[in-house]
């Protein structure tokens, strides 16, 4: 499984010369539950529980060593 975030620039085009453009992507939670299918309400409820506990990060995905 792979989760990929894409950020597309629509307004402004490419900067000219050596100028840089800043971007911001704000994602507060990504939820993956192994071997279960959750509907949107169930996923929202799980994330609400984490927020209520003050959890900013809760990683249960094991590292895969190649």
PDBQT receptor file of N, H, CA, C and O in Angstrom, charges set to zero:
ATOM      1  N   UNK A   1       0.847  -1.174   0.000  1.00  0.00    +0.000 N 
ATOM      2  CA  UNK A   1       0.000   0.000   0.000  1.00  0.00    +0.000 C 
ATOM      3  C   UNK A   1       0.889   1.232   0.000  1.00  0.00    +0.000 C 
ATOM      4  O   UNK A   1       1.972   1.249   0.586  1.00  0.00    +0.000 OA
ATOM      5  N   UNK A   2       0.410   2.236  -0.659  1.00  0.00    +0.000 N 
ATOM      6  H   UNK A   2      -0.470   2.222  -1.135  1.00  0.00    +0.000 HD
ATOM      7  CA  UNK A   2       1.145   3.491  -0.728  1.00  0.00    +0.000 C 
ATOM      8  C   UNK A   2       0.173   4.650  -0.543  1.00  0.00    +0.000 C 
ATOM      9  O   UNK A   2      -0.920   4.648  -1.109  1.00  0.00    +0.000 OA
ATOM     10  N   UNK A   3       0.567   5.617   0.234  1.00  0.00    +0.000 N 
ATOM     11  H   UNK A   3       1.455   5.618   0.694  1.00  0.00    +0.000 HD
ATOM     12  CA  UNK A   3      -0.216   6.847   0.378  1.00  0.00    +0.000 C 
ATOM     13  C   UNK A   3       0.655   7.970  -0.170  1.00  0.00    +0.000 C 
ATOM     14  O   UNK A   3       1.770   8.189   0.303  1.00  0.00    +0.000 OA
ATOM     15  N   UNK A   4       0.148   8.665  -1.152  1.00  0.00    +0.000 N 
ATOM     16  H   UNK A   4      -0.758   8.487  -1.536  1.00  0.00    +0.000 HD
ATOM     17  CA  UNK A   4       0.898   9.728  -1.805  1.00  0.00    +0.000 C 
ATOM     18  C   UNK A   4       0.108  11.027  -1.741  1.00  0.00    +0.000 C 
ATOM     19  O   UNK A   4      -1.090  11.043  -2.022  1.00  0.00    +0.000 OA
ATOM     20  N   UNK A   5       0.767  12.102  -1.379  1.00  0.00    +0.000 N 
ATOM     21  H   UNK A   5       1.741  12.089  -1.151  1.00  0.00    +0.000 HD
ATOM     22  CA  UNK A   5       0.149  13.417  -1.372  1.00  0.00    +0.000 C 
ATOM     23  C   UNK A   5       0.692  14.209  -2.550  1.00  0.00    +0.000 C 
ATOM     24  O   UNK A   5       1.904  14.264  -2.760  1.00  0.00    +0.000 OA
ATOM     25  N   UNK A   6      -0.173  14.804  -3.298  1.00  0.00    +0.000 N 
ATOM     26  H   UNK A   6      -1.157  14.760  -3.128  1.00  0.00    +0.000 HD
ATOM     27  CA  UNK A   6       0.227  15.642  -4.425  1.00  0.00    +0.000 C 
ATOM     28  C   UNK A   6      -0.198  17.074  -4.163  1.00  0.00    +0.000 C 
ATOM     29  O   UNK A   6      -1.265  17.329  -3.606  1.00  0.00    +0.000 OA
ATOM     30  N   UNK A   7       0.637  17.989  -4.566  1.00  0.00    +0.000 N 
ATOM     31  H   UNK A   7       1.504  17.782  -5.019  1.00  0.00    +0.000 HD
ATOM     32  CA  UNK A   7       0.335  19.406  -4.436  1.00  0.00    +0.000 C 
ATOM     33  C   UNK A   7       0.436  20.015  -5.824  1.00  0.00    +0.000 C 
ATOM     34  O   UNK A   7       1.520  20.062  -6.404  1.00  0.00    +0.000 OA
ATOM     35  N   UNK A   8      -0.670  20.476  -6.354  1.00  0.00    +0.000 N 
ATOM     36  H   UNK A   8      -1.551  20.438  -5.882  1.00  0.00    +0.000 HD
ATOM     37  CA  UNK A   8      -0.723  21.014  -7.710  1.00  0.00    +0.000 C 
ATOM     38  C   UNK A   8      -0.798  22.530  -7.650  1.00  0.00    +0.000 C 
ATOM     39  O   UNK A   8      -1.596  23.091  -6.898  1.00  0.00    +0.000 OA
ATOM     40  N   UNK A   9       0.031  23.185  -8.441  1.00  0.00    +0.000 N 
ATOM     41  H   UNK A   9       0.679  22.729  -9.052  1.00  0.00    +0.000 HD
ATOM     42  CA  UNK A   9       0.014  24.639  -8.533  1.00  0.00    +0.000 C 
ATOM     43  C   UNK A   9      -0.903  25.032  -9.674  1.00  0.00    +0.000 C 
ATOM     44  O   UNK A   9      -0.646  24.685 -10.827  1.00  0.00    +0.000 OA
ATOM     45  N   UNK A  10      -1.948  25.739  -9.370  1.00  0.00    +0.000 N 
ATOM     46  H   UNK A  10      -2.156  26.021  -8.433  1.00  0.00    +0.000 HD
ATOM     47  CA  UNK A  10      -2.894  26.150 -10.403  1.00  0.00    +0.000 C 
ATOM     48  C   UNK A  10      -2.702  27.629 -10.725  1.00  0.00    +0.000 C 
ATOM     49  O   UNK A  10      -2.596  28.006 -11.892  1.00  0.00    +0.000 OA
ATOM     50  N   UNK A  11      -2.659  28.453  -9.704  1.00  0.00    +0.000 N 
ATOM     51  H   UNK A  11      -2.746  28.147  -8.756  1.00  0.00    +0.000 HD
ATOM     52  CA  UNK A  11      -2.513  29.894  -9.917  1.00  0.00    +0.000 C 
ATOM     53  C   UNK A  11      -1.041  30.289  -9.894  1.00  0.00    +0.000 C 
ATOM     54  O   UNK A  11      -0.256  29.724  -9.133  1.00  0.00    +0.000 OA
ATOM     55  N   UNK A  12      -0.677  31.235 -10.706  1.00  0.00    +0.000 N 
ATOM     56  H   UNK A  12      -1.315  31.694 -11.323  1.00  0.00    +0.000 HD
ATOM     57  CA  UNK A  12       0.654  31.810 -10.632  1.00  0.00    +0.000 C 
ATOM     58  C   UNK A  12       1.680  31.244 -11.580  1.00  0.00    +0.000 C 
ATOM     59  O   UNK A  12       2.684  31.901 -11.854  1.00  0.00    +0.000 OA
ATOM     60  N   UNK A  13       1.466  30.057 -12.086  1.00  0.00    +0.000 N 
ATOM     61  H   UNK A  13       0.650  29.524 -11.864  1.00  0.00    +0.000 HD
ATOM     62  CA  UNK A  13       2.438  29.475 -13.009  1.00  0.00    +0.000 C 
ATOM     63  C   UNK A  13       3.788  29.256 -12.350  1.00  0.00    +0.000 C 
ATOM     64  O   UNK A  13       3.894  29.220 -11.125  1.00  0.00    +0.000 OA
ATOM     65  N   UNK A  14       4.810  29.111 -13.167  1.00  0.00    +0.000 N 
ATOM     66  H   UNK A  14       4.724  29.141 -14.163  1.00  0.00    +0.000 HD
ATOM     67  CA  UNK A  14       6.160  28.915 -12.650  1.00  0.00    +0.000 C 
ATOM     68  C   UNK A  14       6.808  30.254 -12.366  1.00  0.00    +0.000 C 
ATOM     69  O   UNK A  14       6.596  31.218 -13.101  1.00  0.00    +0.000 OA
ATOM     70  N   UNK A  15       7.611  30.322 -11.283  1.00  0.00    +0.000 N 
ATOM     71  H   UNK A  15       7.783  29.539 -10.685  1.00  0.00    +0.000 HD
ATOM     72  CA  UNK A  15       8.297  31.579 -10.988  1.00  0.00    +0.000 C 
ATOM     73  C   UNK A  15       9.339  31.885 -12.063  1.00  0.00    +0.000 C 
ATOM     74  O   UNK A  15       9.877  30.977 -12.698  1.00  0.00    +0.000 OA
ATOM     75  N   UNK A  16       9.606  33.138 -12.253  1.00  0.00    +0.000 N 
ATOM     76  H   UNK A  16       9.169  33.875 -11.738  1.00  0.00    +0.000 HD
ATOM     77  CA  UNK A  16      10.598  33.530 -13.257  1.00  0.00    +0.000 C 
ATOM     78  C   UNK A  16      11.976  33.634 -12.625  1.00  0.00    +0.000 C 
ATOM     79  O   UNK A  16      12.104  33.888 -11.427  1.00  0.00    +0.000 OA
ATOM     80  N   UNK A  17      12.998  33.438 -13.433  1.00  0.00    +0.000 N 
ATOM     81  H   UNK A  17      12.894  33.233 -14.406  1.00  0.00    +0.000 HD
ATOM     82  CA  UNK A  17      14.375  33.587 -12.958  1.00  0.00    +0.000 C 
ATOM     83  C   UNK A  17      14.699  32.634 -11.823  1.00  0.00    +0.000 C 
ATOM     84  O   UNK A  17      14.340  31.456 -11.848  1.00  0.00    +0.000 OA
ATOM     85  N   UNK A  18      15.387  33.175 -10.828  1.00  0.00    +0.000 N 
ATOM     86  H   UNK A  18      15.679  34.131 -10.808  1.00  0.00    +0.000 HD
ATOM     87  CA  UNK A  18      15.803  32.367  -9.678  1.00  0.00    +0.000 C 
ATOM     88  C   UNK A  18      14.840  32.473  -8.501  1.00  0.00    +0.000 C 
ATOM     89  O   UNK A  18      15.125  31.947  -7.425  1.00  0.00    +0.000 OA
ATOM     90  N   UNK A  19      13.711  33.139  -8.687  1.00  0.00    +0.000 N 
ATOM     91  H   UNK A  19      13.479  33.566  -9.561  1.00  0.00    +0.000 HD
ATOM     92  CA  UNK A  19      12.781  33.308  -7.570  1.00  0.00    +0.000 C 
ATOM     93  C   UNK A  19      12.158  31.962  -7.196  1.00  0.00    +0.000 C 
ATOM     94  O   UNK A  19      11.983  31.081  -8.037  1.00  0.00    +0.000 OA
ATOM     95  N   UNK A  20      11.832  31.833  -5.922  1.00  0.00    +0.000 N 
ATOM     96  H   UNK A  20      11.974  32.548  -5.238  1.00  0.00    +0.000 HD
ATOM     97  CA  UNK A  20      11.237  30.601  -5.425  1.00  0.00    +0.000 C 
ATOM     98  C   UNK A  20       9.794  30.833  -5.036  1.00  0.00    +0.000 C 
ATOM     99  O   UNK A  20       9.406  31.935  -4.647  1.00  0.00    +0.000 OA
ATOM    100  N   UNK A  21       9.016  29.793  -5.146  1.00  0.00    +0.000 N 
ATOM    101  H   UNK A  21       9.331  28.898  -5.462  1.00  0.00    +0.000 HD
ATOM    102  CA  UNK A  21       7.617  29.873  -4.732  1.00  0.00    +0.000 C 
ATOM    103  C   UNK A  21       7.451  28.975  -3.509  1.00  0.00    +0.000 C 
ATOM    104  O   UNK A  21       7.961  27.855  -3.488  1.00  0.00    +0.000 OA
ATOM    105  N   UNK A  22       6.753  29.454  -2.507  1.00  0.00    +0.000 N 
ATOM    106  H   UNK A  22       6.339  30.364  -2.525  1.00  0.00    +0.000 HD
ATOM    107  CA  UNK A  22       6.495  28.665  -1.300  1.00  0.00    +0.000 C 
ATOM    108  C   UNK A  22       5.129  27.997  -1.424  1.00  0.00    +0.000 C 
ATOM    109  O   UNK A  22       4.215  28.525  -2.057  1.00  0.00    +0.000 OA
ATOM    110  N   UNK A  23       5.015  26.843  -0.815  1.00  0.00    +0.000 N 
ATOM    111  H   UNK A  23       5.758  26.414  -0.301  1.00  0.00    +0.000 HD
ATOM    112  CA  UNK A  23       3.728  26.154  -0.797  1.00  0.00    +0.000 C 
ATOM    113  C   UNK A  23       3.504  25.575   0.587  1.00  0.00    +0.000 C 
ATOM    114  O   UNK A  23       4.451  25.369   1.346  1.00  0.00    +0.000 OA
ATOM    115  N   UNK A  24       2.259  25.317   0.907  1.00  0.00    +0.000 N 
ATOM    116  H   UNK A  24       1.490  25.485   0.291  1.00  0.00    +0.000 HD
ATOM    117  CA  UNK A  24       1.897  24.772   2.203  1.00  0.00    +0.000 C 
ATOM    118  C   UNK A  24       0.813  23.727   1.993  1.00  0.00    +0.000 C 
ATOM    119  O   UNK A  24      -0.187  23.980   1.322  1.00  0.00    +0.000 OA
ATOM    120  N   UNK A  25       1.022  22.560   2.571  1.00  0.00    +0.000 N 
ATOM    121  H   UNK A  25       1.835  22.356   3.116  1.00  0.00    +0.000 HD
ATOM    122  CA  UNK A  25       0.010  21.514   2.544  1.00  0.00    +0.000 C 
ATOM    123  C   UNK A  25      -0.238  21.130   3.992  1.00  0.00    +0.000 C 
ATOM    124  O   UNK A  25       0.697  20.789   4.717  1.00  0.00    +0.000 OA
ATOM    125  N   UNK A  26      -1.485  21.184   4.414  1.00  0.00    +0.000 N 
ATOM    126  H   UNK A  26      -2.244  21.461   3.825  1.00  0.00    +0.000 HD
ATOM    127  CA  UNK A  26      -1.825  20.946   5.807  1.00  0.00    +0.000 C 
ATOM    128  C   UNK A  26      -2.693  19.694   5.915  1.00  0.00    +0.000 C 
ATOM    129  O   UNK A  26      -3.848  19.691   5.489  1.00  0.00    +0.000 OA
ATOM    130  N   UNK A  27      -2.133  18.645   6.481  1.00  0.00    +0.000 N 
ATOM    131  H   UNK A  27      -1.195  18.647   6.827  1.00  0.00    +0.000 HD
ATOM    132  CA  UNK A  27      -2.850  17.388   6.698  1.00  0.00    +0.000 C 
ATOM    133  C   UNK A  27      -2.721  17.072   8.177  1.00  0.00    +0.000 C 
ATOM    134  O   UNK A  27      -1.611  16.888   8.676  1.00  0.00    +0.000 OA
ATOM    135  N   UNK A  28      -3.832  17.007   8.878  1.00  0.00    +0.000 N 
ATOM    136  H   UNK A  28      -4.734  17.156   8.472  1.00  0.00    +0.000 HD
ATOM    137  CA  UNK A  28      -3.691  16.763  10.313  1.00  0.00    +0.000 C 
ATOM    138  C   UNK A  28      -3.743  15.277  10.667  1.00  0.00    +0.000 C 
ATOM    139  O   UNK A  28      -3.145  14.879  11.667  1.00  0.00    +0.000 OA
ATOM    140  N   UNK A  29      -4.423  14.456   9.899  1.00  0.00    +0.000 N 
ATOM    141  H   UNK A  29      -4.909  14.780   9.087  1.00  0.00    +0.000 HD
ATOM    142  CA  UNK A  29      -4.451  13.022  10.192  1.00  0.00    +0.000 C 
ATOM    143  C   UNK A  29      -4.570  12.216   8.913  1.00  0.00    +0.000 C 
ATOM    144  O   UNK A  29      -5.287  12.593   7.986  1.00  0.00    +0.000 OA
ATOM    145  N   UNK A  30      -3.853  11.097   8.877  1.00  0.00    +0.000 N 
ATOM    146  H   UNK A  30      -3.270  10.791   9.630  1.00  0.00    +0.000 HD
ATOM    147  CA  UNK A  30      -4.004  10.057   7.859  1.00  0.00    +0.000 C 
ATOM    148  C   UNK A  30      -4.290   8.784   8.634  1.00  0.00    +0.000 C 
ATOM    149  O   UNK A  30      -3.524   8.403   9.519  1.00  0.00    +0.000 OA
ATOM    150  N   UNK A  31      -5.383   8.131   8.305  1.00  0.00    +0.000 N 
ATOM    151  H   UNK A  31      -6.005   8.440   7.586  1.00  0.00    +0.000 HD
ATOM    152  CA  UNK A  31      -5.788   6.944   9.050  1.00  0.00    +0.000 C 
ATOM    153  C   UNK A  31      -5.751   5.722   8.150  1.00  0.00    +0.000 C 
ATOM    154  O   UNK A  31      -6.347   5.705   7.073  1.00  0.00    +0.000 OA
ATOM    155  N   UNK A  32      -5.040   4.700   8.609  1.00  0.00    +0.000 N 
ATOM    156  H   UNK A  32      -4.556   4.714   9.484  1.00  0.00    +0.000 HD
ATOM    157  CA  UNK A  32      -5.024   3.400   7.934  1.00  0.00    +0.000 C 
ATOM    158  C   UNK A  32      -5.329   2.348   8.990  1.00  0.00    +0.000 C 
ATOM    159  O   UNK A  32      -4.665   2.291  10.025  1.00  0.00    +0.000 OA
ATOM    160  N   UNK A  33      -6.330   1.519   8.731  1.00  0.00    +0.000 N 
ATOM    161  H   UNK A  33      -6.869   1.565   7.890  1.00  0.00    +0.000 HD
ATOM    162  CA  UNK A  33      -6.685   0.459   9.662  1.00  0.00    +0.000 C 
ATOM    163  C   UNK A  33      -6.533  -0.862   8.924  1.00  0.00    +0.000 C 
ATOM    164  O   UNK A  33      -7.253  -1.130   7.962  1.00  0.00    +0.000 OA
ATOM    165  N   UNK A  34      -5.606  -1.676   9.371  1.00  0.00    +0.000 N 
ATOM    166  H   UNK A  34      -5.021  -1.458  10.153  1.00  0.00    +0.000 HD
ATOM    167  CA  UNK A  34      -5.296  -2.930   8.693  1.00  0.00    +0.000 C 
ATOM    168  C   UNK A  34      -6.482  -3.893   8.733  1.00  0.00    +0.000 C 
ATOM    169  O   UNK A  34      -7.113  -4.097   9.770  1.00  0.00    +0.000 OA
ATOM    170  N   UNK A  35      -6.761  -4.474   7.573  1.00  0.00    +0.000 N 
ATOM    171  H   UNK A  35      -6.249  -4.308   6.731  1.00  0.00    +0.000 HD
ATOM    172  CA  UNK A  35      -7.765  -5.532   7.422  1.00  0.00    +0.000 C 
ATOM    173  C   UNK A  35      -9.182  -5.111   7.795  1.00  0.00    +0.000 C 
ATOM    174  O   UNK A  35     -10.002  -5.954   8.157  1.00  0.00    +0.000 OA
ATOM    175  N   UNK A  36      -9.475  -3.824   7.712  1.00  0.00    +0.000 N 
ATOM    176  H   UNK A  36      -8.809  -3.139   7.418  1.00  0.00    +0.000 HD
ATOM    177  CA  UNK A  36     -10.828  -3.334   7.983  1.00  0.00    +0.000 C 
ATOM    178  C   UNK A  36     -11.214  -2.308   6.929  1.00  0.00    +0.000 C 
ATOM    179  O   UNK A  36     -10.367  -1.605   6.379  1.00  0.00    +0.000 OA
ATOM    180  N   UNK A  37     -12.491  -2.241   6.666  1.00  0.00    +0.000 N 
ATOM    181  H   UNK A  37     -13.180  -2.813   7.113  1.00  0.00    +0.000 HD
ATOM    182  CA  UNK A  37     -13.031  -1.200   5.796  1.00  0.00    +0.000 C 
ATOM    183  C   UNK A  37     -13.909  -0.315   6.664  1.00  0.00    +0.000 C 
ATOM    184  O   UNK A  37     -14.874  -0.785   7.267  1.00  0.00    +0.000 OA
ATOM    185  N   UNK A  38     -13.572   0.960   6.725  1.00  0.00    +0.000 N 
ATOM    186  H   UNK A  38     -12.788   1.341   6.236  1.00  0.00    +0.000 HD
ATOM    187  CA  UNK A  38     -14.352   1.915   7.519  1.00  0.00    +0.000 C 
ATOM    188  C   UNK A  38     -15.067   2.871   6.586  1.00  0.00    +0.000 C 
ATOM    189  O   UNK A  38     -14.519   3.277   5.562  1.00  0.00    +0.000 OA
ATOM    190  N   UNK A  39     -16.283   3.227   6.939  1.00  0.00    +0.000 N 
ATOM    191  H   UNK A  39     -16.729   2.897   7.771  1.00  0.00    +0.000 HD
ATOM    192  CA  UNK A  39     -16.934   4.285   6.174  1.00  0.00    +0.000 C 
ATOM    193  C   UNK A  39     -16.433   5.628   6.717  1.00  0.00    +0.000 C 
ATOM    194  O   UNK A  39     -15.701   5.670   7.706  1.00  0.00    +0.000 OA
ATOM    195  N   UNK A  40     -16.826   6.699   6.075  1.00  0.00    +0.000 N 
ATOM    196  H   UNK A  40     -17.421   6.664   5.272  1.00  0.00    +0.000 HD
ATOM    197  CA  UNK A  40     -16.313   8.027   6.452  1.00  0.00    +0.000 C 
ATOM    198  C   UNK A  40     -16.641   8.372   7.900  1.00  0.00    +0.000 C 
ATOM    199  O   UNK A  40     -15.805   8.943   8.600  1.00  0.00    +0.000 OA
ATOM    200  N   UNK A  41     -17.828   8.039   8.355  1.00  0.00    +0.000 N 
ATOM    201  H   UNK A  41     -18.508   7.575   7.786  1.00  0.00    +0.000 HD
ATOM    202  CA  UNK A  41     -18.225   8.358   9.732  1.00  0.00    +0.000 C 
ATOM    203  C   UNK A  41     -17.374   7.594  10.739  1.00  0.00    +0.000 C 
ATOM    204  O   UNK A  41     -16.987   8.147  11.768  1.00  0.00    +0.000 OA
ATOM    205  N   UNK A  42     -17.080   6.325  10.453  1.00  0.00    +0.000 N 
ATOM    206  H   UNK A  42     -17.395   5.875   9.617  1.00  0.00    +0.000 HD
ATOM    207  CA  UNK A  42     -16.243   5.537  11.350  1.00  0.00    +0.000 C 
ATOM    208  C   UNK A  42     -14.813   6.081  11.388  1.00  0.00    +0.000 C 
ATOM    209  O   UNK A  42     -14.211   6.167  12.459  1.00  0.00    +0.000 OA
ATOM    210  N   UNK A  43     -14.280   6.441  10.249  1.00  0.00    +0.000 N 
ATOM    211  H   UNK A  43     -14.769   6.371   9.379  1.00  0.00    +0.000 HD
ATOM    212  CA  UNK A  43     -12.936   7.016  10.197  1.00  0.00    +0.000 C 
ATOM    213  C   UNK A  43     -12.896   8.339  10.951  1.00  0.00    +0.000 C 
ATOM    214  O   UNK A  43     -11.971   8.585  11.725  1.00  0.00    +0.000 OA
ATOM    215  N   UNK A  44     -13.893   9.191  10.730  1.00  0.00    +0.000 N 
ATOM    216  H   UNK A  44     -14.644   8.991  10.101  1.00  0.00    +0.000 HD
ATOM    217  CA  UNK A  44     -13.950  10.468  11.443  1.00  0.00    +0.000 C 
ATOM    218  C   UNK A  44     -14.023  10.256  12.952  1.00  0.00    +0.000 C 
ATOM    219  O   UNK A  44     -13.404  11.001  13.711  1.00  0.00    +0.000 OA
ATOM    220  N   UNK A  45     -14.777   9.246  13.393  1.00  0.00    +0.000 N 
ATOM    221  H   UNK A  45     -15.280   8.641  12.776  1.00  0.00    +0.000 HD
ATOM    222  CA  UNK A  45     -14.903   8.962  14.825  1.00  0.00    +0.000 C 
ATOM    223  C   UNK A  45     -13.569   8.522  15.406  1.00  0.00    +0.000 C 
ATOM    224  O   UNK A  45     -13.205   8.944  16.504  1.00  0.00    +0.000 OA
ATOM    225  N   UNK A  46     -12.836   7.680  14.687  1.00  0.00    +0.000 N 
ATOM    226  H   UNK A  46     -13.132   7.337  13.796  1.00  0.00    +0.000 HD
ATOM    227  CA  UNK A  46     -11.519   7.238  15.156  1.00  0.00    +0.000 C 
ATOM    228  C   UNK A  46     -10.566   8.421  15.298  1.00  0.00    +0.000 C 
ATOM    229  O   UNK A  46      -9.865   8.550  16.302  1.00  0.00    +0.000 OA
ATOM    230  N   UNK A  47     -10.549   9.270  14.294  1.00  0.00    +0.000 N 
ATOM    231  H   UNK A  47     -11.119   9.164  13.479  1.00  0.00    +0.000 HD
ATOM    232  CA  UNK A  47      -9.660  10.430  14.335  1.00  0.00    +0.000 C 
ATOM    233  C   UNK A  47     -10.081  11.377  15.456  1.00  0.00    +0.000 C 
ATOM    234  O   UNK A  47      -9.228  11.964  16.122  1.00  0.00    +0.000 OA
ATOM    235  N   UNK A  48     -11.387  11.529  15.668  1.00  0.00    +0.000 N 
ATOM    236  H   UNK A  48     -12.079  11.052  15.127  1.00  0.00    +0.000 HD
ATOM    237  CA  UNK A  48     -11.868  12.383  16.763  1.00  0.00    +0.000 C 
ATOM    238  C   UNK A  48     -11.371  11.864  18.111  1.00  0.00    +0.000 C 
ATOM    239  O   UNK A  48     -11.028  12.651  18.992  1.00  0.00    +0.000 OA
ATOM    240  N   UNK A  49     -11.332  10.533  18.272  1.00  0.00    +0.000 N 
ATOM    241  H   UNK A  49     -11.611   9.893  17.556  1.00  0.00    +0.000 HD
ATOM    242  CA  UNK A  49     -10.799   9.947  19.513  1.00  0.00    +0.000 C 
ATOM    243  C   UNK A  49      -9.332  10.311  19.709  1.00  0.00    +0.000 C 
ATOM    244  O   UNK A  49      -8.915  10.662  20.812  1.00  0.00    +0.000 OA
ATOM    245  N   UNK A  50      -8.554  10.227  18.633  1.00  0.00    +0.000 N 
ATOM    246  H   UNK A  50      -8.893   9.942  17.737  1.00  0.00    +0.000 HD
ATOM    247  CA  UNK A  50      -7.141  10.585  18.733  1.00  0.00    +0.000 C 
ATOM    248  C   UNK A  50      -6.973  12.059  19.088  1.00  0.00    +0.000 C 
ATOM    249  O   UNK A  50      -6.141  12.416  19.922  1.00  0.00    +0.000 OA
ATOM    250  N   UNK A  51      -7.771  12.911  18.448  1.00  0.00    +0.000 N 
ATOM    251  H   UNK A  51      -8.447  12.621  17.771  1.00  0.00    +0.000 HD
ATOM    252  CA  UNK A  51      -7.689  14.350  18.748  1.00  0.00    +0.000 C 
ATOM    253  C   UNK A  51      -8.045  14.628  20.203  1.00  0.00    +0.000 C 
ATOM    254  O   UNK A  51      -7.376  15.422  20.864  1.00  0.00    +0.000 OA
ATOM    255  N   UNK A  52      -9.103  13.974  20.711  1.00  0.00    +0.000 N 
ATOM    256  H   UNK A  52      -9.647  13.329  20.175  1.00  0.00    +0.000 HD
ATOM    257  CA  UNK A  52      -9.526  14.180  22.094  1.00  0.00    +0.000 C 
ATOM    258  C   UNK A  52      -8.426  13.771  23.074  1.00  0.00    +0.000 C 
ATOM    259  O   UNK A  52      -8.286  14.370  24.140  1.00  0.00    +0.000 OA
ATOM    260  N   UNK A  53      -7.649  12.752  22.712  1.00  0.00    +0.000 N 
ATOM    261  H   UNK A  53      -7.763  12.265  21.846  1.00  0.00    +0.000 HD
ATOM    262  CA  UNK A  53      -6.539  12.299  23.560  1.00  0.00    +0.000 C 
ATOM    263  C   UNK A  53      -5.301  13.176  23.402  1.00  0.00    +0.000 C 
ATOM    264  O   UNK A  53      -4.310  12.997  24.110  1.00  0.00    +0.000 OA
ATOM    265  N   UNK A  54      -5.364  14.123  22.467  1.00  0.00    +0.000 N 
ATOM    266  H   UNK A  54      -6.169  14.268  21.892  1.00  0.00    +0.000 HD
ATOM    267  CA  UNK A  54      -4.224  15.003  22.238  1.00  0.00    +0.000 C 
ATOM    268  C   UNK A  54      -3.108  14.361  21.428  1.00  0.00    +0.000 C 
ATOM    269  O   UNK A  54      -1.981  14.856  21.420  1.00  0.00    +0.000 OA
ATOM    270  N   UNK A  55      -3.416  13.256  20.744  1.00  0.00    +0.000 N 
ATOM    271  H   UNK A  55      -4.332  12.854  20.751  1.00  0.00    +0.000 HD
ATOM    272  CA  UNK A  55      -2.397  12.580  19.942  1.00  0.00    +0.000 C 
ATOM    273  C   UNK A  55      -2.146  13.344  18.649  1.00  0.00    +0.000 C 
ATOM    274  O   UNK A  55      -3.075  13.657  17.905  1.00  0.00    +0.000 OA
ATOM    275  N   UNK A  56      -0.902  13.633  18.400  1.00  0.00    +0.000 N 
ATOM    276  H   UNK A  56      -0.147  13.380  19.005  1.00  0.00    +0.000 HD
ATOM    277  CA  UNK A  56      -0.517  14.283  17.157  1.00  0.00    +0.000 C 
ATOM    278  C   UNK A  56      -0.022  13.261  16.145  1.00  0.00    +0.000 C 
ATOM    279  O   UNK A  56      -0.035  13.505  14.939  1.00  0.00    +0.000 OA
ATOM    280  N   UNK A  57       0.413  12.119  16.652  1.00  0.00    +0.000 N 
ATOM    281  H   UNK A  57       0.424  11.921  17.632  1.00  0.00    +0.000 HD
ATOM    282  CA  UNK A  57       0.964  11.070  15.790  1.00  0.00    +0.000 C 
ATOM    283  C   UNK A  57       0.770   9.734  16.492  1.00  0.00    +0.000 C 
ATOM    284  O   UNK A  57       0.993   9.615  17.697  1.00  0.00    +0.000 OA
ATOM    285  N   UNK A  58       0.355   8.735  15.728  1.00  0.00    +0.000 N 
ATOM    286  H   UNK A  58       0.174   8.832  14.749  1.00  0.00    +0.000 HD
ATOM    287  CA  UNK A  58       0.167   7.397  16.276  1.00  0.00    +0.000 C 
ATOM    288  C   UNK A  58       0.440   6.437  15.131  1.00  0.00    +0.000 C 
ATOM    289  O   UNK A  58      -0.433   6.199  14.297  1.00  0.00    +0.000 OA
ATOM    290  N   UNK A  59       1.646   5.884  15.084  1.00  0.00    +0.000 N 
ATOM    291  H   UNK A  59       2.356   6.076  15.761  1.00  0.00    +0.000 HD
ATOM    292  CA  UNK A  59       2.081   5.091  13.943  1.00  0.00    +0.000 C 
ATOM    293  C   UNK A  59       2.103   3.616  14.324  1.00  0.00    +0.000 C 
ATOM    294  O   UNK A  59       2.856   3.209  15.208  1.00  0.00    +0.000 OA
ATOM    295  N   UNK A  60       1.274   2.818  13.654  1.00  0.00    +0.000 N 
ATOM    296  H   UNK A  60       0.662   3.149  12.936  1.00  0.00    +0.000 HD
ATOM    297  CA  UNK A  60       1.248   1.384  13.897  1.00  0.00    +0.000 C 
ATOM    298  C   UNK A  60       1.719   0.589  12.686  1.00  0.00    +0.000 C 
ATOM    299  O   UNK A  60       1.651  -0.640  12.687  1.00  0.00    +0.000 OA
ATOM    300  N   UNK A  61       2.189   1.274  11.665  1.00  0.00    +0.000 N 
ATOM    301  H   UNK A  61       2.244   2.273  11.664  1.00  0.00    +0.000 HD
ATOM    302  CA  UNK A  61       2.650   0.594  10.451  1.00  0.00    +0.000 C 
ATOM    303  C   UNK A  61       4.096   0.167  10.661  1.00  0.00    +0.000 C 
ATOM    304  O   UNK A  61       4.964   1.007  10.900  1.00  0.00    +0.000 OA
ATOM    305  N   UNK A  62       4.362  -1.149  10.573  1.00  0.00    +0.000 N 
ATOM    306  H   UNK A  62       3.657  -1.831  10.379  1.00  0.00    +0.000 HD
ATOM    307  CA  UNK A  62       5.741  -1.603  10.799  1.00  0.00    +0.000 C 
ATOM    308  C   UNK A  62       6.669  -1.170   9.673  1.00  0.00    +0.000 C 
ATOM    309  O   UNK A  62       6.255  -1.044   8.521  1.00  0.00    +0.000 OA
ATOM    310  N   UNK A  63       7.924  -0.947  10.025  1.00  0.00    +0.000 N 
ATOM    311  H   UNK A  63       8.260  -1.050  10.961  1.00  0.00    +0.000 HD
ATOM    312  CA  UNK A  63       8.924  -0.622   9.020  1.00  0.00    +0.000 C 
ATOM    313  C   UNK A  63       9.251  -1.869   8.218  1.00  0.00    +0.000 C 
ATOM    314  O   UNK A  63       9.374  -2.959   8.775  1.00  0.00    +0.000 OA
ATOM    315  N   UNK A  64       9.390  -1.711   6.934  1.00  0.00    +0.000 N 
ATOM    316  H   UNK A  64       9.290  -0.825   6.481  1.00  0.00    +0.000 HD
ATOM    317  CA  UNK A  64       9.738  -2.820   6.064  1.00  0.00    +0.000 C 
ATOM    318  C   UNK A  64      11.204  -2.674   5.693  1.00  0.00    +0.000 C 
ATOM    319  O   UNK A  64      11.608  -1.663   5.119  1.00  0.00    +0.000 OA
ATOM    320  N   UNK A  65      11.994  -3.678   6.018  1.00  0.00    +0.000 N 
ATOM    321  H   UNK A  65      11.666  -4.499   6.484  1.00  0.00    +0.000 HD
ATOM    322  CA  UNK A  65      13.414  -3.639   5.681  1.00  0.00    +0.000 C 
ATOM    323  C   UNK A  65      13.617  -4.426   4.393  1.00  0.00    +0.000 C 
ATOM    324  O   UNK A  65      13.170  -5.566   4.265  1.00  0.00    +0.000 OA
ATOM    325  N   UNK A  66      14.287  -3.808   3.460  1.00  0.00    +0.000 N 
ATOM    326  H   UNK A  66      14.651  -2.882   3.563  1.00  0.00    +0.000 HD
ATOM    327  CA  UNK A  66      14.530  -4.457   2.168  1.00  0.00    +0.000 C 
ATOM    328  C   UNK A  66      15.889  -5.074   2.133  1.00  0.00    +0.000 C 
ATOM    329  O   UNK A  66      16.272  -5.667   1.125  1.00  0.00    +0.000 OA
TER     330      UNK A  66
